[in-house]
């Protein structure tokens, strides 16, 4: 998987063959088929390797007595760090790999299953915020988790050219918890305080 990841960082996926990956890994091509069904399977497995560990870290993340916001920050840092470490592979899955995932095939279902594990882990953290009254309770925790994960994805990929202070994890969590209009509403309610 490491050999494949190195090669995928140099050229487009369709330009790289399994023969090249086998040479880069210093194994026979047949050895690759012992572990992977095809090149897409290799990309997928490389991208999600460690996924269960990341979900475990999210589930185990809450420190007893820690403030909910701090727990949410740590959770977001864990998720964002995982995706940053595998950035190139997830770009492949989201762009060129999208063709294979559109038809509802096995790769798409495998990705959705993994994504569901992450959503559940983040939703469990959000549910703690609901229980403490720090997060609204009228929207299911799973839906809120998807919104937060979408914000993290946007932060990581669509806003990658923005200054770090505008796309930090703290800004993302503040927007998630307070909304974009919260500071504006506070200023409007108290014009003398800026």
MDTraj code that builds the backbone (N, CA, C; nanometers):
import mdtraj as md
import numpy as np

residues = "UNK UNK UNK UNK UNK UNK UNK UNK UNK UNK UNK UNK UNK UNK UNK UNK UNK UNK UNK UNK UNK UNK UNK UNK UNK UNK UNK UNK UNK UNK UNK UNK UNK UNK UNK UNK UNK UNK UNK UNK UNK UNK UNK UNK UNK UNK UNK UNK UNK UNK UNK UNK UNK UNK UNK UNK UNK UNK UNK UNK UNK UNK UNK UNK UNK UNK UNK UNK UNK UNK UNK UNK UNK UNK UNK UNK UNK UNK UNK UNK UNK UNK UNK UNK UNK UNK UNK UNK UNK UNK UNK UNK UNK UNK UNK UNK UNK UNK UNK UNK UNK UNK UNK UNK UNK UNK UNK UNK UNK UNK UNK UNK UNK UNK UNK UNK UNK UNK UNK UNK UNK UNK UNK UNK UNK UNK UNK UNK UNK UNK UNK UNK UNK UNK UNK UNK UNK UNK UNK UNK UNK UNK UNK UNK UNK UNK UNK UNK UNK UNK UNK UNK UNK UNK UNK UNK UNK UNK UNK UNK UNK UNK UNK UNK UNK UNK UNK UNK UNK UNK UNK UNK UNK UNK UNK UNK UNK UNK UNK UNK UNK UNK UNK UNK UNK UNK UNK UNK UNK UNK UNK UNK UNK UNK".split()
xyz = np.array([
    [0.0830, -0.1192, 0.0000],
    [0.0000, 0.0000, 0.0000],
    [0.0871, 0.1250, 0.0000],
    [0.1991, 0.1205, 0.0707],
    [0.2887, 0.2365, 0.0729],
    [0.3494, 0.2615, -0.0639],
    [0.3846, 0.1550, -0.1336],
    [0.4399, 0.1696, -0.2688],
    [0.3350, 0.2309, -0.3612],
    [0.2145, 0.1837, -0.3521],
    [0.1066, 0.2389, -0.4347],
    [0.0843, 0.3859, -0.4024],
    [0.0843, 0.4191, -0.2760],
    [0.0634, 0.5581, -0.2355],
    [0.1737, 0.6484, -0.2898],
    [0.2976, 0.5998, -0.2868],
    [0.4080, 0.6794, -0.3429],
    [0.3856, 0.7049, -0.4919],
    [0.3468, 0.6021, -0.5642],
    [0.3252, 0.6172, -0.7085],
    [0.2043, 0.7049, -0.7384],
    [0.0979, 0.6896, -0.6624],
    [-0.0215, 0.7689, -0.6879],
    [0.0033, 0.9174, -0.6634],
    [0.1076, 0.9472, -0.5891],
    [0.1429, 1.0864, -0.5669],
    [0.2207, 1.1469, -0.6824],
    [0.2627, 1.0634, -0.7800],
    [0.3449, 1.1133, -0.8896],
    [0.2687, 1.1289, -1.0205],
    [0.1649, 1.0478, -1.0413],
    [0.0902, 1.0508, -1.1676],
    [-0.0563, 1.0197, -1.1418],
    [-0.1355, 1.0333, -1.2448],
    [-0.2786, 1.0028, -1.2334],
    [-0.2973, 0.8518, -1.2195],
    [-0.4043, 0.8128, -1.1549],
    [-0.4288, 0.6719, -1.1240],
    [-0.4283, 0.5847, -1.2487],
    [-0.4962, 0.6286, -1.3536],
    [-0.5065, 0.5441, -1.4733],
    [-0.3716, 0.5264, -1.5446],
    [-0.2728, 0.6081, -1.5098],
    [-0.1409, 0.5976, -1.5713],
    [-0.0504, 0.4963, -1.5002],
    [-0.0935, 0.4484, -1.3862],
    [-0.0113, 0.3581, -1.3053],
    [-0.0684, 0.2172, -1.3145],
    [0.0177, 0.1222, -1.3404],
    [-0.0267, -0.0163, -1.3531],
    [0.0072, -0.0951, -1.2260],
    [-0.0585, -0.2082, -1.2128],
    [-0.0258, -0.2972, -1.1009],
    [0.1169, -0.3508, -1.1137],
    [0.1637, -0.3670, -1.2361],
    [0.3028, -0.4099, -1.2559],
    [0.3991, -0.3093, -1.1941],
    [0.3731, -0.1788, -1.2158],
    [0.4597, -0.0756, -1.1583],
    [0.4541, -0.0774, -1.0058],
    [0.3349, -0.0969, -0.9533],
    [0.3191, -0.1007, -0.8079],
    [0.3960, -0.2189, -0.7507],
    [0.3869, -0.3337, -0.8170],
    [0.4596, -0.4528, -0.7714],
    [0.6106, -0.4274, -0.7737],
    [0.6602, -0.3641, -0.8826],
    [0.8045, -0.3329, -0.8892],
    [0.8442, -0.2373, -0.7771],
    [0.7630, -0.1342, -0.7547],
    [0.7924, -0.0355, -0.6493],
    [0.7945, -0.1022, -0.5118],
    [0.7062, -0.2007, -0.4920],
    [0.6979, -0.2706, -0.3639],
    [0.7975, -0.3858, -0.3542],
    [0.8642, -0.4156, -0.4660],
    [0.9613, -0.5253, -0.4726],
    [0.8961, -0.6601, -0.4397],
    [0.7791, -0.6805, -0.5018],
    [0.7076, -0.8082, -0.4897],
    [0.6580, -0.8479, -0.6284],
    [0.6198, -0.9715, -0.6424],
    [0.5605, -1.0163, -0.7678],
    [0.4170, -0.9664, -0.7794],
    [0.3716, -0.9487, -0.9033],
    [0.2353, -0.8995, -0.9253],
    [0.1329, -0.9942, -0.8623],
    [0.1610, -1.1229, -0.8671],
    [0.0696, -1.2205, -0.8078],
    [0.0511, -1.1998, -0.6581],
    [0.1556, -1.1510, -0.5933],
    [0.1469, -1.1240, -0.4495],
    [0.0416, -1.0169, -0.4211],
    [0.0336, -0.9170, -0.5092],
    [-0.0676, -0.8116, -0.4902],
    [-0.2084, -0.8707, -0.4875],
    [-0.2316, -0.9704, -0.5744],
    [-0.3658, -1.0304, -0.5815],
    [-0.3989, -1.1168, -0.4600],
    [-0.2994, -1.1467, -0.3787],
    [-0.3286, -1.2166, -0.2535],
    [-0.3984, -1.1227, -0.1542],
    [-0.3751, -0.9926, -0.1701],
    [-0.4266, -0.8942, -0.0749],
    [-0.5312, -0.7992, -0.1336],
    [-0.5298, -0.7808, -0.2649],
    [-0.6182, -0.6829, -0.3277],
    [-0.6863, -0.7429, -0.4497],
    [-0.8133, -0.7097, -0.4679],
    [-0.8867, -0.7592, -0.5844],
    [-0.8384, -0.6916, -0.7127],
    [-0.8087, -0.5614, -0.7030],
    [-0.7644, -0.4844, -0.8185],
    [-0.7053, -0.3522, -0.7694],
    [-0.6736, -0.2638, -0.8621],
    [-0.6105, -0.1365, -0.8260],
    [-0.7045, -0.0508, -0.7402],
    [-0.8330, -0.0472, -0.7728],
    [-0.9282, 0.0305, -0.6922],
    [-0.9352, -0.0212, -0.5490],
    [-0.9307, -0.1533, -0.5344],
    [-0.9324, -0.2123, -0.4012],
    [-0.8076, -0.1715, -0.3242],
    [-0.6928, -0.1665, -0.3923],
    [-0.5692, -0.1255, -0.3274],
    [-0.5791, 0.0204, -0.2811],
    [-0.6307, 0.1079, -0.3666],
    [-0.6475, 0.2491, -0.3305],
    [-0.7371, 0.2597, -0.2079],
    [-0.8483, 0.1881, -0.2133],
    [-0.9446, 0.1948, -0.1033],
    [-0.8824, 0.1456, 0.0269],
    [-0.8185, 0.0296, 0.0224],
    [-0.7603, -0.0253, 0.1451],
    [-0.6490, 0.0640, 0.2008],
    [-0.5709, 0.1246, 0.1123],
    [-0.4661, 0.2152, 0.1593],
    [-0.5289, 0.3381, 0.2247],
    [-0.6343, 0.3899, 0.1642],
    [-0.6996, 0.5102, 0.2170],
    [-0.7613, 0.4857, 0.3535],
    [-0.8226, 0.3694, 0.3720],
    [-0.8944, 0.3462, 0.4979],
    [-0.8129, 0.2682, 0.6003],
    [-0.6870, 0.2361, 0.5669],
    [-0.6064, 0.1670, 0.6671],
    [-0.5936, 0.2590, 0.7885],
    [-0.6161, 0.2065, 0.9015],
    [-0.6138, 0.2876, 1.0226],
    [-0.7471, 0.3519, 1.0562],
    [-0.8466, 0.3326, 0.9703],
    [-0.9777, 0.3940, 0.9914],
    [-1.0399, 0.3478, 1.1231],
    [-1.0330, 0.2182, 1.1494],
    [-1.0902, 0.1657, 1.2735],
    [-1.0178, 0.2241, 1.3950],
    [-0.8847, 0.2411, 1.3830],
    [-0.8090, 0.3027, 1.4924],
    [-0.8548, 0.4459, 1.5156],
    [-0.8767, 0.5199, 1.4057],
    [-0.9233, 0.6581, 1.4184],
    [-1.0603, 0.6609, 1.4867],
    [-1.1506, 0.5729, 1.4468],
    [-1.2834, 0.5675, 1.5098],
    [-1.2717, 0.5298, 1.6573],
    [-1.1817, 0.4377, 1.6885],
    [-1.1601, 0.3987, 1.8286],
    [-1.1105, 0.5180, 1.9088],
    [-1.0155, 0.5944, 1.8524],
    [-0.9639, 0.7125, 1.9215],
    [-1.0753, 0.8142, 1.9463],
    [-1.1638, 0.8302, 1.8504],
    [-1.2763, 0.9235, 1.8684],
    [-1.3672, 0.8743, 1.9802],
    [-1.3983, 0.7440, 1.9791],
    [-1.4873, 0.6889, 2.0831],
    [-1.4245, 0.6956, 2.2218],
    [-1.2926, 0.6760, 2.2284],
    [-1.2227, 0.6783, 2.3572],
    [-1.1768, 0.8181, 2.3958],
    [-1.1922, 0.9145, 2.3074],
    [-1.1407, 1.0486, 2.3255],
    [-1.1903, 1.1261, 2.4451],
    [-1.3197, 1.1174, 2.4785],
    [-1.3682, 1.2010, 2.5886],
    [-1.2963, 1.1717, 2.7201],
    [-1.2439, 1.2769, 2.7791],
    [-1.1782, 1.2671, 2.9084],
    [-1.2828, 1.2998, 3.0142],
    [-1.3010, 1.2136, 3.1134],
    [-1.4013, 1.2419, 3.2159],
    [-1.3804, 1.3809, 3.2770],
    [-1.4872, 1.4579, 3.2798],
    [-1.4821, 1.5911, 3.3385],
    [-1.4367, 1.7004, 3.2436],
    [-1.3932, 1.6630, 3.1225],
    [-1.3482, 1.7643, 3.0256],
    [-1.4690, 1.8395, 2.9714],
    [-1.4483, 1.9656, 2.9394],
    [-1.5540, 2.0460, 2.8800],
    [-1.5910, 1.9875, 2.7443],
    [-1.7188, 1.9945, 2.7107],
    [-1.7655, 1.9385, 2.5839],
    [-1.6917, 1.9999, 2.4652],
    [-1.6744, 2.1315, 2.4641],
    [-1.6072, 2.1978, 2.3522],
    [-1.4653, 2.1437, 2.3352],
    [-1.3937, 2.1209, 2.4444],
    [-1.2581, 2.0655, 2.4367],
    [-1.2602, 1.9246, 2.3775],
    [-1.3585, 1.8461, 2.4189],
    [-1.3723, 1.7107, 2.3651],
    [-1.4017, 1.7161, 2.2160],
    [-1.4893, 1.8082, 2.1760],
    [-1.5234, 1.8209, 2.0345],
    [-1.4017, 1.8675, 1.9539],
    [-1.3246, 1.9584, 2.0085],
    [-1.2014, 2.0025, 1.9421],
    [-1.1056, 1.8844, 1.9203],
    [-1.0840, 1.8048, 2.0252],
    [-0.9953, 1.6882, 2.0142],
    [-1.0485, 1.5895, 1.9110],
    [-1.1786, 1.5701, 1.9102],
    [-1.2400, 1.4797, 1.8128],
    [-1.2145, 1.5295, 1.6713],
    [-1.2377, 1.6570, 1.6486],
    [-1.2168, 1.7149, 1.5148],
    [-1.0704, 1.7084, 1.4738],
    [-0.9797, 1.7296, 1.5667],
    [-0.8365, 1.7188, 1.5365],
    [-0.8002, 1.5759, 1.4964],
    [-0.8584, 1.4780, 1.5638],
    [-0.8323, 1.3376, 1.5316],
    [-0.8812, 1.3049, 1.3912],
    [-1.0043, 1.3437, 1.3604],
    [-1.0622, 1.3152, 1.2284],
    [-0.9844, 1.3891, 1.1192],
    [-0.9598, 1.5172, 1.1391],
    [-0.8885, 1.5965, 1.0388],
    [-0.7462, 1.5433, 1.0182],
    [-0.6804, 1.5021, 1.1249],
    [-0.5458, 1.4466, 1.1133],
    [-0.5431, 1.3183, 1.0325],
    [-0.6433, 1.2340, 1.0525],
    [-0.6528, 1.1094, 0.9766],
    [-0.6647, 1.1381, 0.8279],
    [-0.7556, 1.2284, 0.7923],
    [-0.7761, 1.2584, 0.6507],
    [-0.6586, 1.3343, 0.5905],
    [-0.5929, 1.4170, 0.6689],
    [-0.4751, 1.4887, 0.6184],
    [-0.3627, 1.3901, 0.5874],
    [-0.3458, 1.2900, 0.6726],
    [-0.2389, 1.1918, 0.6527],
    [-0.2603, 1.1101, 0.5255],
    [-0.3835, 1.0956, 0.4829],
    [-0.4152, 1.0159, 0.3643],
    [-0.4785, 1.1021, 0.2547],
    [-0.4427, 1.2275, 0.2547],
    [-0.5011, 1.3275, 0.1655],
    [-0.5010, 1.2849, 0.0188],
    [-0.3862, 1.2419, -0.0309],
    [-0.3763, 1.2063, -0.1729],
    [-0.4701, 1.0916, -0.2076],
    [-0.4768, 0.9915, -0.1213],
    [-0.5626, 0.8760, -0.1497],
    [-0.7105, 0.9132, -0.1452],
    [-0.7490, 0.9977, -0.0500],
    [-0.8895, 1.0364, -0.0444],
    [-0.9275, 1.1255, -0.1621],
    [-0.8335, 1.2052, -0.2102],
    [-0.8592, 1.2843, -0.3322],
    [-0.8867, 1.1897, -0.4490],
    [-0.8102, 1.0814, -0.4574],
    [-0.8303, 0.9833, -0.5645],
    [-0.9695, 0.9216, -0.5521],
    [-1.0049, 0.8797, -0.4325],
    [-1.1364, 0.8185, -0.4121],
    [-1.2469, 0.9165, -0.4487],
    [-1.2311, 1.0424, -0.4082],
    [-1.3358, 1.1414, -0.4335],
    [-1.3410, 1.1884, -0.5783],
    [-1.2305, 1.1835, -0.6499],
    [-1.2322, 1.2315, -0.7880],
    [-1.2376, 1.1151, -0.8867],
    [-1.1231, 1.0576, -0.9160],
    [-1.1183, 0.9514, -1.0158],
    [-1.1917, 0.8264, -0.9698],
    [-1.1896, 0.7999, -0.8400],
    [-1.2596, 0.6825, -0.7885],
    [-1.4094, 0.6981, -0.7882],
    [-1.4590, 0.8197, -0.8065],
    [-1.6030, 0.8439, -0.8052],
    [-1.6740, 0.7662, -0.9155],
    [-1.6071, 0.7484, -1.0287],
    [-1.6682, 0.6722, -1.1381],
    [-1.7072, 0.5321, -1.0920],
    [-1.6181, 0.4659, -1.0222],
    [-1.6456, 0.3305, -0.9762],
    [-1.7440, 0.3255, -0.8614],
    [-1.7606, 0.4378, -0.7927],
    [-1.8491, 0.4406, -0.6770],
    [-1.9913, 0.4833, -0.7130],
    [-2.0113, 0.5431, -0.8305],
    [-2.1418, 0.5975, -0.8661],
    [-2.2485, 0.4917, -0.8834],
    [-2.2135, 0.3787, -0.9395],
    [-2.3138, 0.2798, -0.9725],
    [-2.3642, 0.1985, -0.8550],
    [-2.3250, 0.2319, -0.7357],
    [-2.3706, 0.1552, -0.6208],
    [-2.2953, 0.0244, -0.6049],
    [-2.1780, 0.0156, -0.6650],
    [-2.1001, -0.1064, -0.6596],
    [-2.0407, -0.1318, -0.5221],
    [-1.9581, -0.2362, -0.5156],
    [-1.9000, -0.2766, -0.3886],
    [-1.8109, -0.1722, -0.3253],
    [-1.7336, -0.0989, -0.4067],
    [-1.6440, 0.0025, -0.3527],
    [-1.7241, 0.1131, -0.2851],
    [-1.8318, 0.1556, -0.3499],
    [-1.9166, 0.2601, -0.2909],
    [-1.9742, 0.2124, -0.1583],
    [-2.0239, 0.0912, -0.1526],
    [-2.0837, 0.0405, -0.0289],
    [-1.9795, 0.0270, 0.0810],
    [-1.8588, -0.0174, 0.0454],
    [-1.7523, -0.0282, 0.1452],
    [-1.7192, 0.1087, 0.2028],
    [-1.7127, 0.2127, 0.1159],
    [-1.6843, 0.3468, 0.1639],
    [-1.7969, 0.3948, 0.2551],
    [-1.9215, 0.3716, 0.2163],
    [-2.0348, 0.4149, 0.2984],
    [-2.0350, 0.3444, 0.4343],
    [-1.9988, 0.2177, 0.4353],
    [-1.9912, 0.1441, 0.5626],
    [-1.8859, 0.2058, 0.6543],
    [-1.7693, 0.2352, 0.5999],
    [-1.6639, 0.2977, 0.6804],
    [-1.7073, 0.4362, 0.7257],
    [-1.7679, 0.5098, 0.6362],
    [-1.8142, 0.6453, 0.6693],
    [-1.9181, 0.6379, 0.7809],
    [-2.0017, 0.5353, 0.7791],
    [-2.1021, 0.5178, 0.8837],
    [-2.0400, 0.4967, 1.0206],
    [-1.9287, 0.4242, 1.0262],
    [-1.8590, 0.4037, 1.1536],
    [-1.8088, 0.5360, 1.2103],
    [-1.7549, 0.6205, 1.1217],
    [-1.7049, 0.7501, 1.1659],
    [-1.8211, 0.8389, 1.2112],
    [-1.9297, 0.8384, 1.1363],
    [-2.0467, 0.9187, 1.1732],
    [-2.0981, 0.8773, 1.3105],
    [-2.1050, 0.7469, 1.3351],
    [-2.1520, 0.6976, 1.4656],
    [-2.0602, 0.7433, 1.5784],
    [-1.9296, 0.7367, 1.5557],
    [-1.8343, 0.7766, 1.6602],
    [-1.8479, 0.9257, 1.6915],
    [-1.8596, 1.0098, 1.5885],
    [-1.8745, 1.1541, 1.6094],
    [-2.0112, 1.1845, 1.6698],
    [-2.1141, 1.1131, 1.6267],
    [-2.2488, 1.1341, 1.6813],
    [-2.2533, 1.1045, 1.8307],
    [-2.1764, 1.0070, 1.8760],
    [-2.1730, 0.9750, 2.0194],
    [-2.1163, 1.0917, 2.0995],
    [-2.0163, 1.1604, 2.0435],
    [-1.9593, 1.2780, 2.1103],
    [-2.0637, 1.3903, 2.1124],
    [-2.1291, 1.4123, 1.9999],
    [-2.2307, 1.5175, 1.9912],
    [-2.3463, 1.4890, 2.0866],
    [-2.3814, 1.3632, 2.1022],
    [-2.4884, 1.3267, 2.1950],
    [-2.4542, 1.3689, 2.3379],
    [-2.3263, 1.3668, 2.3717],
    [-2.2850, 1.4145, 2.5046],
    [-2.3131, 1.5640, 2.5179],
    [-2.2897, 1.6390, 2.4112],
    [-2.3205, 1.7814, 2.4118],
    [-2.4698, 1.8067, 2.4199],
    [-2.5475, 1.7189, 2.3605],
    [-2.6940, 1.7303, 2.3705],
    [-2.7381, 1.7066, 2.5145],
    [-2.6798, 1.6053, 2.5759],
    [-2.7169, 1.5707, 2.7136],
    [-2.6833, 1.6834, 2.8109],
    [-2.5753, 1.7577, 2.7821],
    [-2.5363, 1.8677, 2.8713],
    [-2.6049, 1.9997, 2.8345],
    [-2.6836, 1.9981, 2.7262],
    [-2.7543, 2.1191, 2.6840],
    [-2.6693, 2.2146, 2.6016],
    [-2.5514, 2.1718, 2.5600],
    [-2.4633, 2.2585, 2.4818],
    [-2.4859, 2.2466, 2.3313],
    [-2.5615, 2.1459, 2.2910],
    [-2.5948, 2.1241, 2.1504],
    [-2.7453, 2.1048, 2.1418],
    [-2.8049, 2.1654, 2.0418],
    [-2.9499, 2.1545, 2.0251],
    [-2.9929, 2.0085, 2.0157],
    [-3.1075, 1.9808, 2.0717],
    [-3.1561, 1.8436, 2.0767],
    [-3.2653, 1.8126, 1.9769],
    [-3.3037, 1.9097, 1.8934],
    [-3.4131, 1.8862, 1.8002],
    [-3.3684, 1.8274, 1.6663],
    [-3.2375, 1.8094, 1.6484],
    [-3.1821, 1.7474, 1.5284],
    [-3.1045, 1.6250, 1.5747],
    [-3.1272, 1.5094, 1.5125],
    [-3.0567, 1.3881, 1.5570],
    [-2.9044, 1.4049, 1.5544],
    [-2.8387, 1.3422, 1.6501],
    [-2.6926, 1.3512, 1.6619],
    [-2.6238, 1.3045, 1.5343],
    [-2.6773, 1.2028, 1.4682],
    [-2.6179, 1.1544, 1.3432],
    [-2.6215, 1.2587, 1.2327],
    [-2.7292, 1.3347, 1.2265],
    [-2.7398, 1.4406, 1.1260],
    [-2.6391, 1.5514, 1.1580],
    [-2.6318, 1.5900, 1.2847],
    [-2.5344, 1.6914, 1.3244],
    [-2.3916, 1.6437, 1.2988],
    [-2.3660, 1.5158, 1.3202],
    [-2.2327, 1.4610, 1.2928],
    [-2.1987, 1.4740, 1.1448],
    [-2.2948, 1.4475, 1.0577],
    [-2.2711, 1.4624, 0.9136],
    [-2.2427, 1.6071, 0.8769],
    [-2.3150, 1.7013, 0.9393],
    [-2.2868, 1.8431, 0.9146],
    [-2.1441, 1.8771, 0.9566],
    [-2.1053, 1.8311, 1.0745],
    [-1.9709, 1.8608, 1.1242],
    [-1.8645, 1.7976, 1.0350],
    [-1.8852, 1.6737, 0.9945],
    [-1.7886, 1.6079, 0.9064],
    [-1.7800, 1.6802, 0.7720],
    [-1.8922, 1.7306, 0.7243],
    [-1.8908, 1.8095, 0.6014],
    [-1.8113, 1.9376, 0.6184],
    [-1.8244, 2.0004, 0.7342],
    [-1.7464, 2.1213, 0.7620],
    [-1.5970, 2.0889, 0.7671],
    [-1.5623, 1.9761, 0.8267],
    [-1.4210, 1.9361, 0.8325],
    [-1.3663, 1.9070, 0.6929],
    [-1.4478, 1.8428, 0.6097],
    [-1.4052, 1.8154, 0.4717],
    [-1.3841, 1.9471, 0.3961],
    [-1.4788, 2.0394, 0.4105],
    [-1.4658, 2.1697, 0.3452],
    [-1.3408, 2.2411, 0.3931],
    [-1.3179, 2.2380, 0.5232],
    [-1.2004, 2.3009, 0.5832],
    [-1.0720, 2.2439, 0.5241],
    [-1.0686, 2.1129, 0.5069],
    [-0.9465, 2.0467, 0.4617],
    [-0.9215, 2.0629, 0.3124],
    [-1.0271, 2.0571, 0.2308],
    [-1.0056, 2.0492, 0.0875],
    [-1.0475, 2.1754, 0.0125],
    [-1.1674, 2.2205, 0.0328],
    [-1.2131, 2.3349, -0.0446],
    [-1.1491, 2.4660, 0.0009],
    [-1.1079, 2.4739, 0.1262],
    [-1.0490, 2.5965, 0.1795],
    [-0.8976, 2.5873, 0.1977],
    [-0.8343, 2.4924, 0.1312],
    [-0.6917, 2.4708, 0.1544],
    [-0.6055, 2.5914, 0.1187],
    [-0.6539, 2.6825, 0.0351],
    [-0.5761, 2.8008, 0.0002],
    [-0.5968, 2.9180, 0.0948],
    [-0.6899, 2.9054, 0.1867],
    [-0.7186, 3.0134, 0.2819],
    [-0.6144, 3.0161, 0.3938],
    [-0.5955, 3.1336, 0.4555],
    [-0.5028, 3.1405, 0.5696],
    [-0.5462, 3.0454, 0.6815],
    [-0.4477, 2.9904, 0.7502],
    [-0.4744, 2.8921, 0.8557],
    [-0.5703, 2.9435, 0.9626],
    [-0.5592, 3.0703, 0.9995],
    [-0.6457, 3.1221, 1.1058],
    [-0.7930, 3.1258, 1.0632],
    [-0.8205, 3.1229, 0.9325],
    [-0.9585, 3.1231, 0.8845],
    [-1.0150, 2.9826, 0.8711],
    [-0.9288, 2.8830, 0.8753],
    [-0.9760, 2.7463, 0.8554],
    [-0.9284, 2.6522, 0.9653],
    [-0.9000, 2.7078, 1.0808],
    [-0.8508, 2.6260, 1.1915],
    [-0.9625, 2.5352, 1.2448],
    [-0.9221, 2.4343, 1.3189],
    [-1.0191, 2.3458, 1.3831],
    [-1.1041, 2.4273, 1.4806],
    [-1.0428, 2.5211, 1.5524],
    [-1.1181, 2.6031, 1.6486],
    [-1.2262, 2.6849, 1.5787],
    [-1.1950, 2.7416, 1.4630],
    [-1.2955, 2.8175, 1.3872],
    [-1.4075, 2.7242, 1.3413],
    [-1.3711, 2.6072, 1.2955],
    [-1.4714, 2.5103, 1.2509],
    [-1.5650, 2.4727, 1.3650],
    [-1.5096, 2.4439, 1.4819],
    [-1.5923, 2.4077, 1.5979],
    [-1.6781, 2.5262, 1.6420],
    [-1.6201, 2.6466, 1.6412],
    [-1.6990, 2.7657, 1.6767],
    [-1.8172, 2.7837, 1.5818],
    [-1.7935, 2.7669, 1.4519],
    [-1.9032, 2.7792, 1.3549],
    [-2.0079, 2.6704, 1.3765],
    [-1.9613, 2.5495, 1.4053],
    [-2.0553, 2.4393, 1.4288],
    [-2.1406, 2.4655, 1.5520],
    [-2.0770, 2.5048, 1.6613],
    [-2.1502, 2.5235, 1.7872],
    [-2.2315, 2.6526, 1.7917],
    [-2.1779, 2.7594, 1.7331],
    [-2.2448, 2.8883, 1.7463],
    [-2.3101, 2.9413, 1.6210],
    [-2.2736, 2.8879, 1.5071],
    [-2.3277, 2.9382, 1.3819],
    [-2.2531, 3.0614, 1.3352],
    [-2.2688, 3.0923, 1.2093],
    [-2.1994, 3.2067, 1.1506],
    [-2.2607, 3.3391, 1.1944],
    [-2.3857, 3.3361, 1.2371],
    [-2.4524, 3.4607, 1.2745],
    [-2.4453, 3.4936, 1.4219],
    [-2.3917, 3.4071, 1.5053],
    [-2.3936, 3.4279, 1.6497],
    [-2.3192, 3.5546, 1.6904],
    [-2.1987, 3.5745, 1.6389],
    [-2.1221, 3.6941, 1.6758],
    [-2.1904, 3.8202, 1.6245],
    [-2.2466, 3.8149, 1.5048],
    [-2.3161, 3.9309, 1.4490],
    [-2.4389, 3.9650, 1.5333],
    [-2.5111, 3.8625, 1.5781],
    [-2.6298, 3.8864, 1.6633],
    [-2.5881, 3.9480, 1.7956],
    [-2.4766, 3.9024, 1.8527],
    [-2.4292, 3.9563, 1.9799],
    [-2.3897, 4.1035, 1.9642],
    [-2.3236, 4.1370, 1.8544],
    [-2.2845, 4.2771, 1.8296],
    [-2.4078, 4.3642, 1.8083],
    [-2.5071, 4.3134, 1.7385],
    [-2.6297, 4.3903, 1.7137],
    [-2.7054, 4.4131, 1.8440],
    [-2.7043, 4.3154, 1.9324],
    [-2.7765, 4.3283, 2.0607],
    [-2.7056, 4.4247, 2.1554],
    [-2.5744, 4.4347, 2.1429],
    [-2.4929, 4.5216, 2.2306],
    [-2.3980, 4.6045, 2.1436],
    [-2.4501, 4.7096, 2.0734],
    [-2.3681, 4.7843, 1.9777],
    [-2.2427, 4.8478, 2.0378],
    [-2.2412, 4.8778, 2.1640],
    [-2.1237, 4.9418, 2.2261],
    [-2.0084, 4.8458, 2.2465],
    [-2.0356, 4.7158, 2.2418],
    [-1.9310, 4.6135, 2.2621],
    [-1.8926, 4.5537, 2.1277],
    [-1.7677, 4.5537, 2.0965],
    [-1.7261, 4.4955, 1.9691],
    [-1.6348, 4.3800, 1.9928],
])
top = md.Topology()
chain = top.add_chain()
for i, resn in enumerate(residues, 1):
    res = top.add_residue(resn, chain, resSeq=i)
    for name in ("N", "CA", "C"):
        top.add_atom(name, md.element.get_by_symbol(name[0]), res)
traj = md.Trajectory(xyz[None], top)
